[in-house]
Amino acid sequence: MDLHTNYGNNETEKWESFPGIPFVPLSELHPEDDNPDHLYGIDDHEFILPDGEKLILNAVYDDHLPSVNIVVLCSGITILNITTYKQDSVGYDPSIVFYTPSRNHITLMVGPSN
């Protein structure tokens, strides 16, 4: 399962994709904690948009419910924090669309690894 991230390229007016970010078992990310086997996460994944704006992504996927929590930070400030259910493991849902403080258009989707 990956977190798929796209941004609207203001020059070409087309969507551009970043490589999918794989969810890793939380037991590997945080071996000091007692995390169940059905929890997967992404910790402090940084990417920089073409205009230099930097975003930090954190996420947790629970394959038992199934649900996902995604947090996006920009300049140390939370700009998105969403928890929602995922229909199944083969679809690209949820689909989250938002603007960053610098007005970059971003989409996030949770779906299979490519």
C-alpha positions as CSV (number, residue, x, y, z in Angstrom):
1,M,0.0,0.0,0.0
2,D,1.3,3.4,-1.0
3,L,0.4,7.0,-0.4
4,H,0.2,8.6,-3.9
5,T,0.9,12.3,-4.2
6,N,0.3,14.6,-7.1
7,Y,0.6,18.3,-7.5
8,G,-0.7,20.8,-10.1
9,N,2.1,22.1,-12.2
10,N,1.2,25.8,-12.6
11,E,3.4,26.2,-15.7
12,T,2.0,23.2,-17.7
13,E,-1.4,23.1,-16.0
14,K,-1.1,19.4,-15.7
15,W,-0.8,17.0,-12.8
16,E,2.7,15.8,-11.9
17,S,3.3,12.8,-9.7
18,F,5.8,12.1,-7.0
19,P,6.9,8.5,-6.5
20,G,4.5,6.5,-4.3
21,I,5.4,6.5,-0.6
22,P,5.2,2.9,0.8
23,F,3.5,2.2,4.1
24,V,5.8,0.3,6.4
25,P,4.8,-1.8,9.4
26,L,4.7,0.4,12.5
27,S,6.6,-2.3,14.3
28,E,9.5,-1.5,12.0
29,L,9.2,2.2,12.2
30,H,8.8,2.2,16.0
31,P,10.3,-1.1,17.4
32,E,10.3,0.4,20.9
33,D,6.5,0.5,20.9
34,D,4.1,-2.5,21.0
35,N,2.3,-1.9,17.7
36,P,-0.2,-4.5,16.3
37,D,0.7,-6.2,13.0
38,H,-2.2,-4.6,11.1
39,L,-0.8,-1.0,11.5
40,Y,1.4,0.6,8.8
41,G,2.9,4.0,8.7
42,I,4.8,6.8,7.0
43,D,6.9,9.0,9.2
44,D,8.1,12.5,8.3
45,H,8.3,12.0,4.5
46,E,9.5,15.2,3.1
47,F,9.0,16.5,-0.4
48,I,9.7,19.8,-2.0
49,L,7.4,21.3,-4.6
50,P,8.8,23.1,-7.7
51,D,8.4,26.5,-6.1
52,G,10.5,25.4,-3.1
53,E,7.6,24.9,-0.7
54,K,8.3,21.9,1.6
55,L,5.7,19.5,2.9
56,I,6.1,16.8,5.5
57,L,3.7,13.8,5.3
58,N,2.8,11.4,8.1
59,A,0.2,8.6,7.8
60,V,-1.1,5.5,9.5
61,Y,-3.0,2.8,7.7
62,D,-5.0,0.1,9.6
63,D,-5.8,-2.8,7.4
64,H,-8.3,-4.3,9.8
65,L,-10.9,-1.4,9.7
66,P,-9.6,-0.4,7.0
67,S,-8.9,3.2,7.8
68,V,-6.2,5.8,7.2
69,N,-5.0,8.9,9.0
70,I,-3.0,11.5,7.0
71,V,-1.2,14.5,8.4
72,V,0.5,17.2,6.3
73,L,2.7,19.8,7.7
74,C,4.1,23.0,6.1
75,S,6.6,25.2,8.0
76,G,5.9,23.2,11.2
77,I,2.2,23.9,10.9
78,T,-0.5,21.2,10.4
79,I,-2.3,22.1,7.2
80,L,-4.2,18.8,6.8
81,N,-5.2,16.2,9.3
82,I,-7.8,13.7,8.1
83,T,-9.0,10.3,9.3
84,T,-11.3,8.3,7.1
85,Y,-12.3,4.8,6.0
86,K,-10.9,3.1,3.0
87,Q,-13.3,1.0,0.9
88,D,-10.9,-1.8,0.1
89,S,-7.2,-2.5,-0.5
90,V,-7.4,-2.3,-4.4
91,G,-8.9,1.1,-4.9
92,Y,-7.3,4.5,-4.8
93,D,-9.3,6.0,-2.0
94,P,-9.7,8.2,-0.2
95,S,-8.9,11.0,-2.7
96,I,-8.0,14.2,-0.9
97,V,-7.6,17.5,-2.7
98,F,-6.3,20.6,-1.0
99,Y,-4.2,23.8,-1.5
100,T,-1.0,24.5,0.4
101,P,-0.2,27.9,2.0
102,S,1.6,28.9,-1.3
103,R,-1.5,27.9,-3.3
104,N,-0.1,24.7,-4.7
105,H,-2.8,22.2,-5.6
106,I,-2.2,18.8,-4.1
107,T,-3.9,15.4,-4.3
108,L,-3.3,12.4,-2.0
109,M,-4.6,8.9,-2.6
110,V,-4.0,5.7,-0.7
111,G,-3.8,2.7,-3.1
112,P,-1.8,-0.3,-4.2
113,S,1.9,0.0,-4.8
114,N,2.9,0.4,-8.4
